Amino acid sequence: MKAAFCHVLPFVLALSLLSGCGGTAGEAETEAEFVDETPLDVVSLEEEAVALAEGPAALDTLLQPVASGVLTKENEKAVIDYSNTKDGYVMVCYTAATSKRLKAQVKGPTTTYTYNLVQGEWDTFPLSDGNGSYQVVVYENISGTKYATTLSVRFDVTLEDEFAPFLRPNQYVDYGVAPNTVAKAEELTEGKTDPLEKVQAVYDFVVQNITYDRQLAATVQSGYLPVLDTVLANKTGICFDYASLMTGMLRSQGVPCKLVVGYAGTAYHAWISVWSEETGWVDGAIYFDGVSWQRMDPTFASSGRQSMAIMKYIGDGSNYTTKYLY
């Protein structure tokens, strides 16, 4: 299946995982260091452009994030639930009624991620930087790109499993509310135990059945994120849909998978890295070369052989530059 160039698509990062959050998520019983949350703390937040050792611990394949209320920071406007940081995620809900634009930032040891929030709904964000010190900040728009701090909290993260952020649903890869996607992934990978065989099965299905949506690419509006079951049903999507659908399918089958956003040459787009016990992380396992979707030959990863044409491109560090991991 041939695909068109990945477009550089500006959008507001927003998609709710869980809906109907309440105003209470438990008392704040924590030793975390709280930071000033006065609305006078104003920042300018630009919109993000988005592209289209040991093995993982034994985990259920369908892992749903939960705002369990054990460790929270909250006020009259929002709740940050960081009860499950060991599992690689934090959840945020803006509880107060408002028509203003809302954002959250997850500031890890090396990278700051900026997302949109949907009022009254829980959003789940991965702790993609792994172990270390994090700060989560909730913002409310004042005007233009100016946002005031509504709530914030600092905490330290020690992951129970280094793969945890790349197995669970999150705002970008919401397979937790995509039963048809999960069922199709189960069908495609039935009888397969090798992670790279699962990668091949999922890749083959997606590129043979999903067509590139040129109209959506030309008209997509700020705020767009993939809805996996919709992409599967419509059998069409933009670059980001391809990568998110593949990632959701693989994660639902227990394959650690990174949805990577960054640059391939000068194109801003998404690709996929996967992990197997034999190979470790295989970077660029599924990628878009500007003309079509490609898959690294799994025999390379498993036995040392490789496609020279693919590796000539992937192996050049100047071609692929990672910006975000989801």
C-alpha positions in Angstrom: 0.0 0.0 0.0 1.4 3.3 -1.1 0.9 6.3 1.1 1.4 10.0 0.5 3.9 12.2 2.3 3.3 12.7 6.0 1.9 16.2 6.5 3.1 18.5 9.2 -0.2 18.8 11.2 -0.5 21.4 14.0 -3.0 20.3 16.6 -4.0 20.7 20.2 -3.1 17.5 22.1 -6.5 16.4 23.4 -8.3 13.1 23.8 -10.0 11.7 26.9 -9.4 8.1 28.0 -11.9 8.0 30.8 -15.0 10.1 31.2 -17.1 11.5 34.0 -14.5 12.3 36.6 -15.8 13.6 39.9 -14.7 16.4 42.0 -13.2 14.2 44.6 -10.4 11.7 44.1 -9.3 11.2 47.7 -7.4 13.3 50.2 -3.9 14.2 49.4 -1.8 11.8 51.5 1.7 12.2 50.2 5.2 13.4 50.8 5.4 15.0 47.4 6.8 18.5 47.2 4.0 20.9 46.2 4.7 23.9 44.1 3.0 27.3 43.9 -0.3 27.1 42.1 -1.2 30.8 42.1 -2.9 32.0 38.8 -0.2 34.7 38.7 2.2 32.0 37.4 1.7 32.6 33.7 3.4 30.8 30.8 3.1 31.0 27.1 2.3 27.6 25.6 2.5 27.1 21.8 0.6 24.3 20.1 2.6 21.2 19.2 2.9 20.0 15.7 2.3 16.3 15.5 3.1 13.7 12.8 1.1 12.1 11.2 18.1 -6.2 29.9 15.2 -8.1 31.5 11.9 -8.6 29.8 8.6 -7.0 30.8 7.0 -8.3 34.0 4.1 -10.7 33.5 1.1 -8.3 33.0 -2.5 -8.7 31.8 -2.7 -7.7 28.1 -5.6 -5.3 28.6 -4.3 -2.8 31.1 -6.7 0.0 32.0 -5.5 3.1 33.8 -7.2 3.9 37.0 -7.5 7.1 39.0 -7.4 5.3 42.4 -7.1 8.3 44.6 -4.3 7.1 46.8 -1.9 9.9 45.9 -3.6 13.1 44.7 -3.2 16.8 44.6 -6.4 18.7 44.1 -8.2 22.0 44.5 -11.6 23.5 43.5 -10.6 23.3 39.8 -8.7 20.2 39.1 -7.3 16.8 40.3 -3.9 15.3 39.6 -3.9 11.6 40.5 -0.3 10.1 40.6 -1.2 6.9 42.5 0.1 4.7 39.8 3.4 6.2 38.7 5.1 2.8 39.2 2.9 1.6 36.3 4.1 4.4 34.1 1.3 6.9 34.0 -0.4 9.9 35.7 -4.0 11.0 35.3 -5.5 14.5 35.3 -9.1 15.8 35.5 -10.3 19.4 35.3 -13.4 19.3 37.4 -14.5 22.9 37.4 -17.0 24.2 34.8 -15.2 26.3 32.2 -15.3 27.2 28.5 -11.6 28.1 28.5 -8.9 26.1 26.8 -7.1 23.7 29.2 -3.7 22.2 29.1 -1.5 19.9 31.2 2.3 19.6 31.1 4.2 16.5 32.2 7.8 17.6 32.8 10.1 14.6 33.1 13.8 14.4 33.7 14.7 15.1 30.1 11.5 16.0 28.2 8.4 18.2 28.7 5.2 17.0 27.1 2.2 19.4 26.6 -1.3 18.1 26.2 -4.8 19.4 26.1 -7.4 18.6 28.7 -11.1 18.0 28.3 -13.2 19.5 31.1 -14.8 16.9 33.3 -13.0 13.9 31.9 -9.9 11.9 33.0 -6.9 12.1 30.8 -4.0 9.6 31.1 -0.4 10.6 30.2 2.6 8.3 30.1 5.7 8.8 32.1 7.9 8.3 29.0 11.2 9.5 30.6 11.2 6.5 32.9 12.6 6.8 36.4 13.3 10.2 37.9 11.7 13.4 39.1 8.5 14.8 37.4 6.3 17.8 37.7 2.7 17.8 36.4 1.1 21.2 35.9 -2.5 22.1 34.9 -3.1 25.3 33.0 -6.1 27.5 32.1 -6.0 29.8 29.2 -6.0 33.5 29.8 -5.7 34.8 26.3 -4.0 33.8 23.1 -1.1 31.5 24.0 -1.0 32.7 27.6 -1.9 30.2 30.3 -2.1 30.5 34.1 -1.1 27.7 36.5 -4.2 26.1 38.1 -2.6 23.2 40.0 0.8 21.5 40.1 2.6 18.7 41.9 6.1 17.2 42.0 6.9 13.5 42.6 9.6 11.0 42.0 9.0 7.9 39.8 10.4 4.4 40.2 8.9 2.2 37.6 8.0 -1.4 38.6 8.6 -2.4 35.0 10.7 -0.3 32.6 8.2 -1.2 29.8 5.1 0.0 31.7 4.7 3.3 29.9 4.8 1.5 26.5 2.2 -1.2 27.3 -0.8 0.7 28.6 -3.4 2.9 26.9 -2.8 6.7 26.9 -4.1 9.8 25.2 -2.3 8.9 22.0 -2.9 5.1 22.0 -6.3 4.6 23.5 -6.8 0.9 22.9 -8.6 0.8 26.3 -11.8 2.0 24.6 -11.2 0.3 21.3 -12.7 -3.3 21.6 -12.8 -3.9 17.9 -9.1 -3.0 17.5 -8.2 -5.3 20.4 -10.3 -8.1 18.9 -8.7 -7.7 15.5 -5.2 -7.8 17.0 -6.1 -11.0 18.9 -7.3 -12.5 15.7 -4.2 -11.5 13.7 -1.7 -12.7 16.3 -3.5 -16.0 17.3 -1.0 -18.8 17.9 2.0 -16.4 17.6 4.3 -16.0 20.6 7.3 -14.3 19.0 6.8 -10.5 19.3 8.3 -9.8 15.9 5.9 -12.3 14.3 3.1 -10.3 15.9 4.7 -7.1 14.5 4.7 -8.6 11.0 1.0 -9.7 11.3 -0.2 -6.4 12.4 1.9 -4.5 9.9 0.7 -6.6 7.0 -2.9 -6.1 8.0 -2.7 -2.4 8.4 -0.8 -1.5 5.2 -2.9 -3.9 3.1 -6.3 -2.7 4.5 -5.9 1.0 5.6 -5.6 3.6 2.8 -4.2 7.0 3.2 -6.8 9.7 3.7 -5.6 12.6 1.5 -8.7 14.7 2.2 -8.3 14.4 6.0 -4.6 15.2 5.7 -5.5 18.4 3.8 -8.3 19.5 6.1 -7.5 18.1 9.5 -8.1 20.6 12.3 -6.3 21.4 15.5 -7.2 19.0 18.2 -7.1 15.8 16.1 -6.0 12.5 17.6 -6.6 9.0 16.4 -9.7 7.1 17.5 -8.6 3.5 16.8 -11.9 1.8 16.3 -12.9 4.6 13.9 -9.7 4.2 11.9 -10.3 0.4 11.8 -13.9 0.8 10.7 -13.3 3.4 8.1 -10.2 1.7 6.8 -8.5 5.0 6.2 -6.4 7.5 8.0 -3.4 9.8 8.1 0.2 8.9 9.1 -0.5 9.3 12.8 -3.5 7.0 12.5 -1.4 4.2 11.0 1.2 4.5 13.8 -1.3 4.7 16.6 -3.4 1.8 15.3 -0.4 -0.5 15.0 0.9 0.6 18.5 -2.5 -0.1 20.1 -2.8 -3.5 18.5 0.6 -4.5 19.6 0.3 -3.2 23.1 -3.0 -5.0 23.5 -1.2 -8.2 22.8 1.5 -7.6 25.3 4.2 -6.3 23.0 6.1 -3.3 24.4 5.8 -0.7 21.7 6.8 3.0 21.5 4.9 5.4 19.4 7.7 7.7 18.4 7.1 11.3 17.1 10.0 13.2 15.6 11.8 13.9 12.3 12.7 11.6 9.4 14.9 13.9 7.4 12.8 17.2 7.5 9.4 15.4 7.7 7.7 15.5 11.1 5.9 12.3 11.6 5.5 9.1 13.6 7.0 5.7 13.6 7.2 2.6 15.9 9.8 0.9 18.0 9.2 -2.6 19.4 10.9 -4.8 21.9 11.6 -8.5 22.0 13.6 -10.5 24.5 16.0 -11.6 21.8 16.7 -8.3 20.2 15.9 -5.6 22.8 14.4 -2.5 21.4 14.2 -2.5 17.6 14.1 1.2 16.6 12.2 2.1 13.5 10.5 -1.3 13.3 7.7 0.3 11.4 8.3 3.6 9.7 7.2 5.9 6.9 9.9 6.7 4.4 8.0 9.6 2.8 6.4 7.4 0.1 5.1 4.3 1.8 5.1 2.5 5.1 8.0 0.1 5.6 8.7 -2.7 8.1 12.1 -3.7 9.2 12.6 -7.4 8.1 12.0 -9.4 11.3 14.5 -11.9 10.3 17.2 -9.2 10.6 16.2 -8.7 14.2 16.0 -12.4 15.1 19.0 -13.8 13.2 21.3 -10.9 12.4 20.3 -10.6 8.7 19.0 -7.3 7.5 17.6 -5.4 4.5 20.5 -3.2 3.3 18.1 -0.7 1.7 16.1 -0.2 4.9 19.2 -0.2 7.2 21.0 2.3 5.0 18.2 4.7 5.8 17.3 3.7 9.4 21.0 3.3 10.4 21.8 6.9 9.5 21.2 8.9 12.7 20.8 12.1 10.7 17.6 10.7 9.2 15.6 9.9 12.3 15.5 12.3 15.3 13.2 11.4 18.2 11.3 14.2 19.8 8.6 12.5 21.9 7.8 8.9 23.0 4.2 8.0 23.7 
